[in-house]
Amino acid sequence: MNPTGGFRAARRVLLPALALAPAVLPARPLPAFQRPGVNIALEAPAAVHPAPNLRSCRDPFDVLQLTEGDEAREADGVFWEDIRSVGWSFASWIRVRLDLGAPRPIMGFSFRSAAGRDEVAWPDAIHLFVSDDGERWWYHGDGLAACLAQNGPPPDDGYAVHRFWTDRLRLHGRHLVFLVIPGGYHTVCDEIEVCRGPEALFHEPRPGRPVKGLDRAVSAFWQKTSLDRQWTALAGQVAVLPELPRRAVTPVLEAARVEFGELPGSAPAERVTVPYGEAHRRLFRAQAALWQARGLPEFSAWAIDRWHPFKVTDPPPAPPPSAAVEVRLLDGEVRGAAFAAANAGPHDRKVTLRLRGLPGGPHPRWLTVHEVAWTPARYAGVVAAALPEAAKNDHGWRIDIPLGMTRQVWFTIDSGPLDPGRHHGTAVLCDEGEVLAEVPLTIEVSEVAMPDEPRLLVGGWDYTDGPIRDITPDNLEATARFLARHGVNVPWATGKTMPFGEHDETGRMTAPPDTTRFATWLNRWPDARYFAVAGPVRGKVTSDREKRRVAEWITFWTAWLSERGVHPSRLMLLLVDENRTREQDARIIRTARAIKAAAPEVHIFIDPLWPEPDDIHPEVLDLADILSPNRVNWIEQRHAYEQVYLPEKRKPGKQLAFYSCSGAVREMDPYSYHLLQAWEAFRYGGTISQFWSFADCGGGWSWNEHAIPGRSYTPQFLGPEGCVTSKHMEAIREGRYDFELLSLLRDAVETGRGDPATLDTARKLLADGPARVLDAPGCRLTLWFTPKDRSQAEAVRREAIQLLEQLQ
């Protein structure tokens, strides 16, 4: 029995209604393809993850179309506007699993695709996995590489349709998985064929060892890819050693090569950290042997630039620089500091970190110690970004440092419980009574106090009215508490939080909407400054009925909020996300007019993405209260954006906000992308800083990016139970404090009280300091692994503290 037959029949009936109008661009002629064997995948059941989502060709039968033998028609238009094609947008990877019904000999496959315009690109790789029983999986390499070796690449410019194919595979199995790695924003395919090979292929040995479970097999593949990259980097370092130490280290490095199947892989919800099992520890032992051959000490510790993008293969500096850590902060401020420790031998170490000479006992209230975790990052390899709290013991904290690894230790210092003044002590690292290193730690707390509520507002489309995206019933409450602790005070909700109720044919409200969802969300955020709602109004709002309907809807909600002590000006509405067309601007204008006529205090928020900033309709700028350009676009077109959004260009009363929406987040620099957005806001008189998104992990969890089908944007490490902070999240919080420090200095200057020379110096710092920071070499680049001067924010900050102390 074929359970999909009924769907195929229904599809043939519905296809004419589903088909889209063809585009006008003709396709290049497709070279003749002679199928090398019987297509044993014809009408084979398929499972696809993530689900196809390219709008131009999405339909209910996408999964069936990959193996039904009906190719897309591209003669009169682009391939992906034909409903027979299947497409994905913004996927990190695409997994297609075929069930061939029984174990089959496989000598080849074909993958028919198109690319060349509309940001549709050819795949970068098509990795193959095979199984007989659906439980034990073998990896068989990159099938795309075999296609290119046999038949050459597709055209490299302009629109084209191309069939990737090969008949030189030597596989056998019932279940075949294609792990497609997209080469751009969008990927399309209309047909996958599998060619039956000779029966002799059943006797072909399979490579390596199998991994149990498909998720674990794919994860093991990514882990092996990461280890291969690490092995190659180490081999390059070994190659430049003098002959004798090179000959000593080379056998250790060769013994550390890893086969697929030696790594454990992981399930999507597991917390994955480096090292990946015993096979990976072998590689770190080879790294330790390399360090020993270079004459590095068995254990070393040194202070670091905590925003610097360390690589897991970076050797300890020789000789190690000073380990002294110094932190200067205002009273009531939270700020981080860090050092690194490297273990070159002779064994794994479980180090105890204890404090000496500092107030508060072995576990003071003012200090949180984090053992920085190395985690997989889909686009950046392995990164040191997660900041889980270190385990406590009777004397302090335990820090695990495997042989051959560098471990960063992060201090989060809350100056509130400390007395103003200079506190000096030592962080001592011990292993079974042996002192391995001492890290001098100096904390200087100013007499000047940070206000309880810094004035820069922070948000990130958290959608904690949910659950939605990767906010679930299990992690929702914990995520909201975490974000509030880290200074988030502009929570976001979906439009479902502000339903319309019932209205008659004139638009008059006849029954009020359900307020349960909004009430729960409101109670979840007692300290919010704004309550932001995205997309609450559907439709074009052109008729008198629709205008009245919107007016009565917003009147109801503002009255409801007022009854609960929330002024209507604290309600912020995003009517159209990232408007960039005339029609979108018109929708904003029509809807905002209706809202403002009934409730002028409600704030309208816009985040325009017009390619040319001044192309936005002027009335959109007039009706909006909060103007939020994309900061990354602003950096790229600074002059053009300044002509629209500078304080002297904005009308009185308009607030400037910045938001960023680039990713994946572990590729982004916590310094230039996250922290410096607050400096950008101060430079231009902004009031709000926001990031997409505290809720979007790309369909998985931050701890296991290899299992995420989309891009992960959450600066915090979001997991099934809640959040763990990260360098990116701490950068957002510290940027908010930096903004407040500069604002306090500006307040002091505006009073005009103090030494005239000090006032002049402070005015110059306020005028020039943000530019020194934002325009420092490399700081317009937001990727983490690009070189840049990350020193200027701290330098300007220290100057600001000194001037503020002198003026107060």
N, C-alpha and C positions, 0 to 999 in steps of 0.2 A: 504494500500500500504506500502511495506517495502522498504524505500529508500536505504537500505544498501545491498539489494539482489544482485545487479549488481556487487558490489565490491567483494562479497563473490564468485561469479562465476569467476570473474577475478583472484581472489586469488588461486582458485583451479587449474587454468591453469598455473599460474606463480610459484606455490609453488615448483615444482622440480628445477626450475632455481634458486630460492632464497635460497633453503636449503643449509646449510653449511656442510662441512665434519665433521663426528662425531669425538669426542675425544675418548681416549682409556680407560678412567676410568669407570668401571661399577658402576651402582647405587646399593644401598641397596634395597632389595625388599620392596615394599610398602605394608603395612598391608591392608587387605581387608577392603573396605569401603562400607557400606550399606547406601545408600541415605535415610535419614529419611522421605523424602516427595518429592513432585513434584518440579522440578527445574523450578521456574517461571522466572528465569533470562536468560533462554536459548535464545540466539540471541536478548537479550534486548539491545537497543541502549545504548552505553556507551560514557561518556565524561571523558577524562583523563588529568590531569594537575599535574606536567609538562609532556610534551610529552616523551614517552619512548625513551631512548638514549643509551642503552647498545649495543655496536657495534656488538657483536657476534650473536645477535638475532633480530636486528632492521630490520623492513621491513614496507612497506606501509600499512599493514593490522593489525598492532599491536592492535589498539583499538578494532577491531572486534574480535580478537582472545581471548579476556578475557571472552567472553560469548558464543562462538560458539559451545562448547561441544567437541572440538577436542583437546585432551591433548598432551603435548609434549612427545616425545619418548626418554626415558633416558636409555634404556637397554644397548645400545652400546656407550654411551657417556654422558657427563655432560648435565644436563637439559638445561642450558642457551646457548648451541650451537645448539639447535634445533630451527628452525625458528618459530615453533608454540608457543614458550615461549615469554614472554614480560619482558623487563628488564629496570631498571633505574640505572644510575650511579650518585653518589654525590648529591643525592636529600635530602633536609631537611625533606620533607614529600611528599607523593604521594596521590593525591585525585582522586578516581574513583567514578563517579556518574552514577547510573543505573536508567533508566526509565522503570518501570515494566508495563507501559501501562494504569494502573488503580490502585486505592488503593487496596492493597492486605494484607491479614494476613501473618505475617512472623514469623516462629518459629525457623529458623536457617539459617546458611550460611556455605560455605566452601571456603577455600583459599588455593590453591595448589601451593607449592613453593619448592625451593631447596636451599641448602647452603653447606658450609663446605670446600671450596677451592676457589682460585682466588679472595679472599677478597669479596666473595658473602656471605651475612649473612641473618639469619632469621629476620623477622620484630620484632621490639620491642613492637609495639602496633598496633591495628586496631580499631580506634574509629568510632562509627556508628552515623550517622545523618539521620533522616527520615522526609519527608514532603509529604503532600497530593497534594499541589498545586505548589511546586517548589519555593514558596515565604517564607512561615513560616516553620522554621526548629526546630526540637527537637533533643537534644543530648541524646543518649541511652547508653553511657558508652563504655568501651573497650571490643570489641567483642573478641579480642585475649585472654584476661584474661578468658572469658567464655570458649573458646576452650581448654585452658590449664587446667582449673579446671575440665573439663569433660573428657578429653582424654590424659592429660599429655603433656610433652614437646617433641620436636623433639630431635634426637640424638645431643649430645653436642660435638662430635668430629668426624672428617672425613666427607666425602661427603655423602649427603643423600637427598632424596626427601621426602617431608612430606605434608600431607593434614591437615591443621588446620580446625576443624569443630565443630559445636555445634548445637543441636536441642532444646536448652533451652531458646531461646529468646522469648520475648512476645511483638512484634512490629506490627505495621500496617502502611501502607502508599504506595504511588505510587513511590516516588523518594527515593532512598537509596544511601547514600554516605559512602564510606569506606575511612577514612583518615589513611593511612598506614604510620607508623613511622619506617624508616629503622633502622636496627641494625648495619649497617656497610656501606662500600663504595658502594656496589651494592646490589640491591634487584630484585628478579625475581618472576614471577607468570605466570601460563599458563591458569588458569581457575578459575573463581569465580562463585559459584552457590548460589542461594537463595532458601530456602525451604519454600513452602507454609504451613501455619499453619491452625488451625481450625478457623471457622468464628467467634467464641467467642472472638478471639483476637481483633476484632473491638471494643469491649466494654472495653478493657483495658485502664485505664487512662494513659496519657503520663506524663513523669516526668518534673517538673519545668515549665517554661514558654518558649514559642517559641521566636526565634529571626528572624526578617525579613531580608531575603537575605542570600544566602549561604556564601558569603565572610564574612559577619558580624557574621554569626553563628559560623564559624570556628574561627574567631578572638575572639569572646566571649569565646569560649572554651579555647583558649590559655590564655586569660586574667584570666579566672576562675582558670586555672591550676596555674598561677602565684600567685593569691590570696590565693589559698589553701596552697601553699608553705609558703607564708608570714604568714598566720594564724597559721600554725603549728609551725613556728619559734617563734611567739609571745606566743603561748600556752606553749612552753617550758620555756620561760622567766617567764611567770606568775606562772608556777608550782613551782618555787623555791622561790617565795615571802613568807614572813611570813603569817600566817593564816589570820589575819584580813585584810591586804591589798589584799591578794589573793581573799578573799570572796567578796571584793568590786569590783575588776577588772573583775572577771570571768563572771558575767552577761553581762557586756559591750562587752567582747570578744565573748561570745556566740551569742549576738545579731548581731555581725558583720559577721556571716556566710553568704555566698553568694550562691544563687542558679543560675544554668545556666538560662539565660534569664533576669537576673537582670542587667547584664553588657551590654553596648551598642554595643560592637564589633566595627569594623571599616572596611572601604573599603580599598583596597590595597594602594591607593595613598594618604590616609590621614596621617597627621602628628600625631602620637600617643605618648602621654606622660602620666606619672603617676601624679595624680591618674586617674583610669579608671572610671569616673562617680561617682554618689552618693553612690553606693554600696561599691566602694573602699574607699570612704571618711569615711564610717562607720568603716572600718578596721583601718584607720589611727586615728580615734577618740579613738578606743580601745588602739592603741599604745600610744596615749597621756595619757590616763588613767593609763597605765602601768608606764609611766615615772613619772607621778605625784605620784603614789603609791611608787615609789622608792625615792621620795624626791627630784627629779631634779627640777631646777628652771623653771619658765614658759618660759623664753627665755634665750638662751645662745649662745655665739659665741666663736670660737677658731680657731687658725691656724692649718692647716692640711698638711700632706704629700700629695701633689696633685696627685701623681701617685698611691696612695694606693687604692685598690679596695673596696670601701665602699659598704655595703649592705643596702638595704632600711630599714631593721629591726635593724640596729646597733643603740644602744642608745647613746645619748650624753655622753661624758666622765664626770665622777664625781670624784672630782671637775674638772671643765673644765680647760684645760691648758691655757697658755698665748694665747691671740689673736693676738699678735704682728706678723706682716708680714714684712720680710726683703728680699730685692732683691739686688743683686750686679751684675752689668753687664758692658760690655764694651760700649763705645760710639758708637752708631749706631747698637746696638744689640736689638733683640726682644725676650722677655722672659716672662714666666707666673709666677703667684703666686696665692695662693688661701686660703680661709678660709671657715669655715662652720658655719651655724646658725641653731639652732633647736627650734621649736615652740611646747612647751608642753601645751600651753593653754593661755587663755580660748577659743580662736576662731581663725579662719583663719586670716592671717596678710598679708597686702600689704605694705611692708616696703619700705621706701625711704632711699637709700644710698646716702649720700652727703660727699664731701671731705672738710676737714678743714686743713689749713696750708700748702697746696701743690700748686705749681704754675699752672697757666693755666685756672683758673676759674672753674665753676661747671662742665664743660665737656671738660677737657684738651685734646689737640691733642695727647699727649703721652700715653693716657690710653683708653683701651676698656674694658668695664665691661660685663661679661657674666654670665647669670643665668644658672647654670649647670642643664640640664634637665635629669630626670630619664626616660629612654626609654626601651621598651621590647627588649630583646636579645634572640634569639632562643635557644642558648645553655648555656646562662649564667643567665637566669632569667630576672632580671631588673638591669640595669647598669647606673651609672652616668658618661656619656662620652660625650654627645653632649654639645656644647658650643654656643648656640644661644645668640646673643647680648641682653642684658637687655634693656627693654623699658626706654626711657629717659623721665624725667619730668623737670619742671622748676628748681628744686633744685639739681637734680642728676639723679639717676636711680631708677626704681621701681623693687623690688624683691618680688615675690609671695612665701610665705611660708605657705602652708596649715597646719592646726592643725595636730599635730602628725608626722610631716615630718621634716627631716633634708635637708636643701638646701645648696649646695655648691655655692660659688661665686668665679669666676675666673677673675683675672686681667691679661690682656695682656698689657705689658709695652714696649713701643718703646722708647728707650733712646735717639733717634736722636734729638727730639725737646727739650730735657732737657740739661741744662748746666752740665758739669762735676762737681762732688762734691756730697755731702750728702744732700738729701732732706727728711725731716721728717714731717709727718702730721698724720691725723687721718681719717679713714672712719667711719662715724657716721651712725648708723642704727636707724631710727625713725619711729614711727607709730602714725599718727595724733598728732604730736607734742611731743609725749613721746619718750625720748631717751631710746632705748632698749639695745644697746650695742655700744661700741667704739672699733674699731680695729686700733691700731697703725700701720702705714705704713711707712717704711723707704726704700728709693731707693737710692742706691749709684752708681753713674755713674763714670767710670774710665776715666782718661785722655787718655788712650790708645784707639785707634779707631778700630773698626771692619771694614774691607774693604767693599766697596759697594757690591762686588761679592765674597762671601766666596768660597774657592777653591773646596770643596767637591761637586760633581755633584749628582743630585737627579732626579730619574725618577720612573715611576710606571705603564707602559703599559696603558697609559690613552686613547690611540686610538682616539685622538681628530681630526683625519682626518675624523671621522665617518660621521653619527651616526653608532654606533655599540654597542653591549651588552646593558648596561644601560645608555650610552651616547645617547641622543636623539636630534632631531633638536631644541627642546625647551631649553635644558640645556647645549648644547655643548659650546657655546661661554662663558657663565657664568662660566662653569667648567674650561675652559682653563685660564681665567683671575684669578680665585681663585687659581689654582695650581701655576701659575707664581708668584702670591703674596706670596705664601708660599715656594718659593725657588726651585720649580721644573724647571729644565733647560735642561732635557733630555726628550723631548716629544716623544711619540711613535705613529707610524702609521701602518696600515695594509698594506699588499702587494698590495692592490688595488691602493695605492697612486703612485706606480712605475710600471705601465703597460708596456708591451713589444712592443706595436705597431705591425706593420706587417713585416714579414720576408719571403724571398724567400726560395727555396729548399736548398740553400747553407748556410742559416742562415744570409745572408746579410739583413740589415734593408731597407725595401722599402718604408715604411711610418712611420713617427715618432709617438710615443704614445701621448695620450692626457695628457697634463700637468696641466689641470685645478685643479684637486684635490690636487696635490702636491703644486701648487702655493697658493691655499687658505690656506692650512695647514702651509706653510712657513710663510705667512703673519700673521697668528694667533700667531706665536711664535717668535717675533723679537729678543728676548734676549736668545734664545736657544744656548747651547754650542754644543750639538750633535743633529742631526735629526735621530732618530732610526726607522728602518722599519723592521717589523717582517714578515718572510715568503714571500719575494718578488719573489723567483724563484721556480717554480714548475718543477717536473721531475728530472731525474737522471743525466743529463748533461754528457752523455757518448760518444755520437757521435761527429764527427767534426762539423756537422751542429749545434748541441746544444751548443757546446763550442763557436763557432763564434756568434751564436745568443746572448748568455750571454755577450760576449765581446762587441758587438755593442750596446747592451742595456745599459750596465754600462757606456760605453764611451759617449753615448748620455746624460745620466742623470748627469754625472759629468761635462760635458761641460755646460749643462743647468744651473746647480747650480753655476758654476763659473761665468757665465754671470750675476748672481744675487748676486754676492759677497760672496758666500758660498764656502769655500775651500772644495775639495772632502774629506779631512780628517775629516770633520765634519759630514759626512754621515756614519752611523753605521748600519750594516746589521746583523740581526739574521736569519741565513739560516735554521736551524733546532732547534726547541724549545726543551730544556731539553733532549739533545741527551744522550742515554744510551745503544745503541746497536751498533754492528759493521757496520750494514747497514746504520744507521744514521750517524756514523762517516765518512763512505765512501762517503755519499752524501755531507757532509760538505766539505770534501777534494776535491772532483771533482768540486764542484761549486766554492769554494774559489780559487782554482787554476785558473779557467777561469777568475774570477773577478780580482785577483791580477795581472795576466798577462796583463790585459788591463788598470787597474786603481789601481796601488799599494797603493795609498794614502787612499783609502776607508778602513774604519775600520770594521773588522769582529768581531762580538760579539758572544761568546758562553756561555751557561748556563748549563753545563753538569750535569747529574744526575746519573753517573755511581755508582753502589753500592760500588765498591772499586775505590776510586779516581784515582789510578794509572793505572786502566784498560783502560783509554781513549787512543785512538791512538795518538802516539807522534806527528804525522804530523798535527793533529787538533790543538794541542797547538802551533806548529810552525806557522801555517797559521793565527791563531786568534790573534787579537791585544788586545782584552779586554776579560779577563778570569773572569767569574762570577760564582763561586760556590754558592750553596745554603747555607746560613749562618746557618740555623737550623741543616742541615746535618753536616756542619763544626763543630758545637759545639759538636755534638754527636760522631764525629770521628776526633777530632782535630788533633791528631798526624798524621793520615793518610793523611789528607788534607795538613798539613804543608809540608809533604815530596814532594808534587807536586807544591804548590803555594807560598811557602815562597819566599821573594825577592831573596835570593841566589839560589833558585831552578828555578826561572823564567828566561827566556832569556831576555837580555836587550831590553828595549822598550815595553815590555808587561805590560799592565795595569791590576791591580787587582780590581775587583768590587765584591760587595756582593748583593745578592737578597734574599728575603724571600717570601715564598708562602704557609703559613699555615693559618688556619682559623677555624671557622669563626672569623672575626676580633675582635668582642667585647669579645671574649674569650681571646684574646692575650693581654699581658701586654704592655701598651704604653711605659713603662720604659725599660724592658728587651728585648722586641721584636723590638720596633721601635727606641727608643732613642739610645740604646747601639749598634745598628748596625753601627752607625757612629764611635763609639769608637773601634769597631772591625776593621773597615776600617783603622783607624789611627794606630792601633797596628801592622797591617801587611802591611802598605804602600799602602792601597787601594785608589782609586780615585773616585769611583762611588758607591752610595747606592741606591737600588731600591726595590720596594715592588709590589707584585701582590695584587690588581690592583686598580688604581684610577677609573676604568670604570666598575668593576664587583661587582654589588650588589646582584648577585644571582638571577636576574630576577625580582627584585622589587625595593624597596626604603629603605634606611637606617633607616628611621623613623618608619618602621612597619615591623620588621623582622618576625613577625608571618605570614605575607602574602607572604614571599619570598620562592619560591619552592627550591632554591639552597642555597648555602652558600654565605654570604655577606663578601666581602674582602675589600671594600673601607674604608680606614682610616678616610676620611672625611664623613660627613653625606650627601650623595647624594640624591637629590630629583628631582621631575619633573621640577623645575625651576632653580636648581643650587645646590650650596654646602653651608653647614654650617660647620665651623671648629669643631674639637673634640680634646680630650686629645691625641688621637693617632696621629692626624695630627700635633698638636703642638709639640709632642715629636719628630717627624721627623725633623721639622724645628729647634728645639733646639739642636738636635744632630748635625745638620750641623754647628751651631754656636760653639758647643763644639769642633768639629773637627778643626775649624778655630783657636780657641783659642790655642789649643795644637800646631797647626802648627806655629802660631805666636811666641809662646814660643821657639819652635825648631829653627825658623829663628833667634831669638835673641841670642840663645846659639851658633849657628854656626858662628856668627860674632866674637865671642870671646871677645867682649867688655863688661866690667862690673867687679864687684867685684868677685874675684876668688871663694870665698866661696859660693856666690849666684849662680854663674855658675855651680858649682858642685851640689848644691841642685836642680837646674833646670834640670840638666842632669839626676839625680837620679829620679826625678818626671816623666820625659819623658820616662824613662826606666821602672819604676815600676808602675806609676799611672794607665795606662790602665789595667794592670793585677789586680790591687787593685779593680778596678770598675767591670771588666768583670768576675773575679773569686770570687767576694763577695758571701757569702752564698746565695744560691737559684737563683743567677742571670743567671745560665745556663738554667733555666726553663723559658719557654716563655709564659706559661699560666698566666692570670692575677690573678686568685684567689689562687695562690700558694705563701706561705710565702717566702720572700726574703729581703735582705738588700738593700734598694733602696737609701741609704744615700751617697754612695761613689762617685757617679758622681758629686754631688754638692760639696762634700768635696775636691776632687781633683781639680775641677774647680776653687774653691776659692783660693786654694794654687797656681794654675797656674796664676791667675790674679795678686796676690800679687808679685810673682816672676817676671812676665812680667813688672809690674810697676817699680820694683826695677832695672831691667836691662835697661829699657828705660828712 
